[in-house]
């Protein structure tokens, strides 16, 4: 806590935040809970390339994605990869927070060694079941196992290709930080991410629905525009089967539980309807006292309006708005595929580096 009575506790957290996901958001939620004001430093593309490898998301996209997280008070662009006491002093920060995974420079130096030595470092548990490396792996493997339920015995479902490589010994031991694992949402986690506020009778309730897969800055920006049309925003999320029937392939990249947390972490969202029906009925509108139904223009057709939004159109509460960003989940997948070899090499190096660091840490205990 701050040494000065009644002085707000200022907390620093930093990172790459590539393909900002609910694991990042959960770390920032925990960091904010340790103080009053959260400043988040986001590294530049150049710094990340030097120490870690190529990013999927562009620099400005990563800055905007972090700024849209509800627990973030301030974003520092181009923050240094190694966190120094000078940085904490510059922003009048009381201490730095990071997850319990290991972060080192390209030379193997702990990026937090200076703030740790000064006892200005706090650790929060990382979110098991997701990482940016994991998400890249899902897109490279083109597997549906990320939204397939575990086997009957409770073990995670593993793609046949992965089983083959493991049996041949061509896959190394998995790192607990970046290895692919199955995520289970809990009621406690959803409550932690929720606003827990019901709309007031005087609120203008806005509704928008969709897949919101790989929640990104394009999603955040359309939700911001939707929220500006009212003061209580409800987001409907389609279930995995509905999404896969519509988009095919290995979509959605993130399963329903993961997508719920991603949307709930957005500062513009008040409530989420989990597994929403694509048909927005009059009964649904009346149940949630919706004043306005919004859709974006990307991938939206006249046929969709007639099929799914007939009732809100007849009630004259339907509105189509331009999407502020052209970024889509499909484009993110294409970035991965187009640079497949680079990202496979990045993932391989990151996994090997983490395993070495874990072994070294174990040897020192």
Secondary structure, DSSP 8 states (H G I E B T S, - for coil): --SSTT---EEEEEE--TT--HHHHHHHHHHHHTSSEEEEEE--HHHHHHHT---SS-HHHHHHHHHTBTT-SEEEET--SS--HHHHHHTT-SEEEEESS--B-TTS-BTTHHHHHTT-EEEE---TT--HHHHHHHHHHT-SGGGS---TTS-----HHHHHHHHHT-S----TTTS-------HHHHHHHS------TT--EEEEEE--TT--HHHHHHHHHHHTTSSEEEEEE--HHHHHHHH-TT--SS-HHHHHHHHHTBTT--EEEET--SS--HHHHHHTT-SEEEEESTT--HHHHHHH-HHHHHTT-EEEE--S----HHHHHHHHHHTHHHHHHHHHHHHHHHHHHHHHHHHT-
